[in-house]
Amino acid sequence: MATFLNIDYQTWWLLATAIILVTYGILDGFDLGAGAWHLFLKKEDHRQLAMKVIAPIWDGNEVFLLIGGGALFAGFPEVYATLFSAMYVPFMLFLLFLITRGISIEFRNKEQFAWWKKSWDIGYGIASAVLPVLLGVVIANVLQGMPLDSHFEFTGSWLSFLNPYALFIGIMALSFTMVHGAAYLLIKTEGELHDRIHFLLKKILPIFTMLFTISVIWSIMKLSHGFPRRTALYVMLIVIIAVIGGIIWSIRKQKFHLTFIGSSFAMLLAGVLALVKHFPMMLPSTIDPINNSLTIYNGCGSEKSLETMLIIAAIGVPLVIVYVVFVYRIFWGKVNKEDSGY
């Protein structure tokens, strides 16, 4: 088995894919959360300003979704095929709302009629709220496993994905992204909109804290059975709980930069937890976890292709990161009504 720095190519490619997807979660997480708040903004100038915060960066954030999907397809084609065929309906819904959100941002200001803007505002807000729920449902089902037969084919119904645990994690993911998005909006705005978002954030904070606490307890009860790295699981959960405590403290102290850093770090830790939970499994089977699960070894491409793609990724991904940093640097600072653009 070919290795680099004593780590096999399958593990390197899993790490690369995981980093890309977690980066997507952090970046698109805050603009989805900011979009979900759109439904609670009553004034036209507030909605216009909130949209102006997100408009220059949302499409750049979603580049990481495309790269992550491509990395999964290129590195682990068997995993990609099984996951997307099993979750065809959730992913099609995800694509539908992703398109709805994009065209809402682009079409909103094409006409000045009040009904036109309000229609796209509703579409933007609903799509931004549904997308984190769908992502949470998908992630929860991957973590708890799916019924895969000996041919790694999904044998259940897509309705089975709408189980209580997955739906709860989806709702919690929505509240998490709304806290994450509110922190970004509070960093980027001032005046009436800033005060409105701060008021709304304080309202949702107890709900988020309750949902997160229940999800942690439920996940321990549901996922720790047979966990080969139980100590690591508990340590990471304790760290995540401490980070959430820091987020609550920073909101009360109105240190919103720390809130945003804390919520980003919490998403990173959640990604590490998901990675460690099943490693080297990627799609656990609930029928026969030993023989029917897809791992980084039986679900990957050839070692030669992994080696070649790692070289390409080592060149391409830093270029994307430079582009994203450049865009954020250009649009750094507070956004106000007088700014040109969107």
Residue pairs with C-beta under 8 A, 6 or more apart in sequence:
1 8
1 303
2 8
2 9
2 303
2 307
3 9
4 12
4 310
9 303
9 306
9 307
9 310
10 75
10 280
10 296
10 297
10 300
10 306
11 280
11 296
12 306
12 310
13 71
13 75
13 76
13 296
13 300
13 306
13 309
13 310
14 75
14 76
14 275
14 279
14 280
14 282
14 296
16 71
16 75
16 310
16 313
16 317
17 68
17 71
17 72
17 75
17 76
18 271
18 275
20 64
20 67
20 68
20 71
20 317
21 64
21 68
21 271
22 267
22 268
22 271
23 64
24 61
24 62
24 64
24 65
24 67
24 68
25 135
25 267
25 271
26 180
26 264
26 267
26 268
27 60
27 61
27 64
27 324
28 58
28 61
28 62
28 64
28 65
29 132
29 176
29 177
29 180
29 181
29 263
29 267
30 177
30 180
30 181
30 183
30 184
30 260
30 263
31 54
31 57
31 58
31 61
31 128
31 181
31 184
32 128
32 131
32 132
32 177
32 181
33 128
33 132
33 176
33 177
33 178
33 179
33 180
33 181
33 182
33 184
34 50
34 53
34 54
34 128
34 181
34 182
34 184
34 185
35 54
35 101
35 124
35 125
35 127
35 128
35 129
35 181
36 125
36 128
36 129
36 132
36 174
36 177
36 178
36 181
37 50
37 125
37 178
37 181
37 182
37 185
37 197
37 200
38 47
38 50
38 51
38 121
38 124
38 125
38 128
39 122
39 125
39 126
39 129
40 200
41 47
41 50
41 193
41 196
43 192
44 114
44 117
45 193
45 337
46 192
46 193
46 196
47 117
47 121
48 337
49 189
49 193
49 335
49 336
49 337
50 185
50 189
50 193
51 105
51 108
51 124
51 342
52 335
52 339
52 341
52 342
53 184
53 185
53 188
53 189
53 335
54 105
55 105
55 341
55 342
56 327
56 330
56 331
56 341
56 342
57 327
57 328
57 331
58 101
58 102
58 105
59 102
60 323
60 324
60 327
61 324
62 98
63 320
63 324
64 320
67 317
67 320
71 309
71 313
72 79
72 80
72 83
73 80
74 301
74 305
74 309
75 300
75 301
75 306
75 309
76 282
76 294
76 296
76 299
76 300
76 301
77 299
77 300
77 301
78 152
78 294
78 298
78 299
78 300
79 282
79 283
79 294
79 299
79 300
82 148
82 152
82 153
82 154
82 283
82 294
82 299
83 142
83 283
84 91
85 153
85 154
86 146
86 154
86 156
86 158
87 138
87 141
87 158
87 161
88 158
89 158
90 134
90 137
90 138
90 158
90 161
91 138
93 130
93 134
94 131
94 134
94 135
94 138
97 126
97 127
97 130
97 131
97 134
98 127
98 131
100 123
100 124
100 126
100 127
101 123
101 124
101 127
101 128
101 131
103 120
103 123
104 120
104 121
104 123
104 124
104 127
105 124
107 120
108 116
108 117
108 120
108 121
108 124
109 117
109 342
110 116
111 117
129 174
132 170
132 173
132 174
132 176
132 177
133 170
133 171
133 173
133 174
134 170
135 170
135 173
136 166
136 169
136 170
136 171
136 172
136 173
136 174
137 161
137 162
137 166
137 167
137 169
137 170
138 161
139 169
139 173
139 274
140 165
140 166
140 168
140 169
140 170
141 161
141 163
141 166
142 274
142 283
143 219
143 223
143 274
143 277
143 278
144 165
144 166
144 222
144 223
144 284
144 286
145 283
145 284
145 285
145 286
145 289
145 293
146 154
146 156
146 283
146 284
146 285
146 286
147 154
147 155
147 156
147 160
147 285
147 286
147 287
148 154
148 155
148 283
148 285
148 286
148 287
148 292
148 293
148 294
149 155
149 285
149 287
149 292
150 288
150 291
150 292
152 283
152 285
152 292
152 294
152 298
152 299
155 287
165 218
165 222
168 211
168 214
168 215
168 218
169 215
169 219
171 211
172 208
172 211
172 212
172 214
172 215
175 204
175 207
175 208
175 211
175 212
176 208
176 212
176 263
176 266
176 267
178 204
178 208
179 201
179 204
179 205
179 208
179 247
179 259
179 263
180 260
180 263
180 264
180 267
182 197
182 200
182 201
182 204
183 201
183 251
183 256
183 259
183 260
183 263
184 260
185 193
185 194
185 197
186 194
186 197
186 198
186 201
186 256
186 259
187 256
187 257
187 260
188 333
188 334
188 335
189 197
189 334
189 335
189 336
190 334
190 336
191 336
198 254
201 251
202 251
205 248
205 251
209 244
209 248
212 244
216 237
216 240
216 241
219 237
220 233
220 234
220 237
223 233
223 277
224 230
224 233
227 233
227 277
229 276
232 276
233 273
233 276
233 277
236 269
236 272
236 273
236 276
237 273
239 269
240 266
240 269
240 270
240 273
243 262
243 265
243 266
243 269
244 262
244 266
246 258
246 262
247 259
247 262
247 263
247 266
250 256
250 258
250 259
250 262
251 259
278 284
279 296
280 295
280 296
280 297
281 289
281 293
281 294
281 295
282 294
282 295
282 296
282 299
283 293
283 294
283 299
284 293
285 291
285 292
285 293
285 294
300 306
